[in-house]
Amino acid sequence: MIWIAGGLLTFFLYLIYDLNSVLWQKKILHGFFFLGNILLAGVTVVQILEAVSEVRLGACFWIFAVLSGVFLLLLIDTLFFALSFECTYLEVGKKPCVCDFGMYALCRHPGVLWFFLFYFCLGIALYPAELIYAGMFYSILNLCYVIFQDHWTFPLTFADYENYKRTTPFLIPNQRSIRRAIQTRRSKQSE
C-alpha cells in the first residue's frame, strides 16, 4: 500500500508548488513539481515491476501496453513540450498569457485525460487489482488538483485565464475544441 502514501505525497508536493508559485515564490519550493513527478514515476515503476512477474503476454497485454505507452507520451508532451515558451513565460503586463492552441485548445487540462488513460490501459495490460486501484486513486487526486488549479492557481497566474475558461472546455473536448486543437497545432508546426 505504499502507492497510497506515494500518491498523497506526490499531490501534496504539487499543491505546495502551486501555492508557492502564487504566494511565496521561494526558489527552493519551485522544484516540488519535479520531485512529485519523480516520486509518482518511482511508485508506478515499483508497481509495474511487482506486476510484471505475473503477466500473461497475450494480445490483450500488448494492445493495452502499447496504448499505455502512447498515453504516457501524450502526457509528457502535454506537460513539458506542448506549452509555448513565449506564450507561457513572457510577460503581458506582470502575468504570462495562457497557451490556448494545439493540445491546450482541446481542453484546459488535457494532461488529466492522458494521465487517466495511461493508468487505465496500464492497469488492464498488467491487471493486478492494486495497480488498477492506484490508477483510480491517482486520477481522483489529479482531478482534485486541476480543479484547484482551474479555480485558484491559474486565474491568479495567467493574465487571460478567465477568457480561456469561457472559450475552452474544462476536461471533456467538444467538436469545436477538437477542430481548433488540430488547426492550431498545424499552424504552429508550420511556423
N, C-alpha and C positions, 0 to 999 in steps of 0.2 A: 504493500500500500504506500510505498514511497512516492508513487505518482501523485497522490493527493497532496502531500506536502510540497512536492516539486511544482505542481500546478499552482497552488496557492502562493508560494513564494515567487514564482515567475510573475504572476499578475500583480502581486504586491510591488515588485520591482518596477513593473510598467507604470503602476499608479504613482509611485514616488517620482519616476521620470517625468510624468505629465505634470504633477504638482510643482516639481522643480522648474520645469520649463516656463510655467506661468508665474509662480510666486517667488521662488528663492533664487533661481538662476545660479546655483552653485556648480562650479565646473566638475567637482568630484561626483556629483549625482547624475551628471549627464550620461555617464556610461551605464546606468542602470538598465536602460532598454537593451543594450548589447548583452549585459550579464543575464537578463531574463531570457533572451534568445538562446544563449549558451546553455543555461540551466534546462530549459524546456527541450532543447535538442538532446542534451545528455540523458535526461529521464526517458525520452522517447527511444533513443538508441538502446538503452538498457532494456526497455520493454520489448523492443524488436528482437534483441539477442536472446532474451528469455523465450520468446515465442517461436523463433526460427527452428529450434530443435524439434518441435512437434508438428511442423508444417508438412502437409502433403502437397507436392509440387504438381498439381493438376492444372487444367486450363483456367479454372476459377482463380487460382493463386496468381498465375501470370497476368491475366487480364486486369485484376484489381491491383496487383503490384505495379504494373505499368501505369495505370490510371493514377495511383497514389503518387508516383514519381512525377507525372505531368502536373498534378495539382500542387505538388511541392515546388516545382519550378515556377509555376504561375504565382505562387505565394511569394517566393523570393524576388521574382521580377516586380511584383506589385509593391513590396515594401522597400526595395533597395534600388531598383532601376527605372521604374515607370514614372517616378517623380522628376520633373524638370528642375535642374539646379536653379536656373534663372527665375522660374516661376515661384519656387518654394522658398528660396533663401535670399533673393534680392528684395530689398525693401520697397514697399509702396507706402510712403509716409514712414511709420515706425513698424508696421506689421507686414510679413510676407503675404503674398497673394496665394489663393488656392490653386492647385493643379486640377483643372477641370476638363482635361482632354485624355484621349486614349483610355487606359484602364480606369481612370478616375471619372470618366464620363459615363461609364457603365453603372456605377453606383458610388455612394460616398465612402463605403468601406468594403471594397472588393476583396481585400485580404481575408475578411471573415468567411466569404464563400469558399475560397481556395483552402483555407485552414480547415474548415469543417469537412470539405470533400476529401482532403488529404487523409485526415484521420478516419473518416468513414471508409474509404477504399482500403486503407492500411488495415483497419480492423477486419474487414471482410477477407482480405488476402491472407492474413495470418490467423484470424479467428480465435484468439484467446479472449474470453469474456472480459478479462481485466483491461486489455488494450481497447476494446470497444467502450467500456465504461470510462476509461481515461479520456478517450477522444471526445465523448459526450461532455464530460466534466470540463475539459479544456475549452470546448466550444461554447459552453454556457458562460464560463469565466470570460472568454473573449468577447462574447456578445455584451455582457455587462460592461466590460472595459470600453467598447466602442460606443455604447450608449452614453457613458460618462464623457468620452471624448466629444461626441456629437453635441451634447448639451452644455458642456462646460469648457473643456480644454480648447477645442478648435474655434469656437466663437471668440474666445479671448486671444487666440494666437494668430488667426488669419484675418486679414482686412476685409475680405468679401465672403466670409463663410455663410452669412445669413442668405445672401443671394444664391450661393451654391446649394444650400438646403432647399430653396424654392425650385431650383431647376433640375436637380439630380436626385433620384430615389435613394433612400437610406441604405437598404440592403438588397432588395429584390429588383433586378434590372427590368425595365419595360421595353417595349418595342422601340420607342423613341430613344431611350438611353443606349440601347444596343447599337442602333444605327449611328448615333453620334459617336460612340466609342470607336466603331470601325472607321468612320470618316475621319475623325481627328487623329487616330493612330496612323492612318495612311498619310495624312497631310504632314504630320510631324516626322515621319520616316523619310519623306521626300525632301525635307529641308536640308 
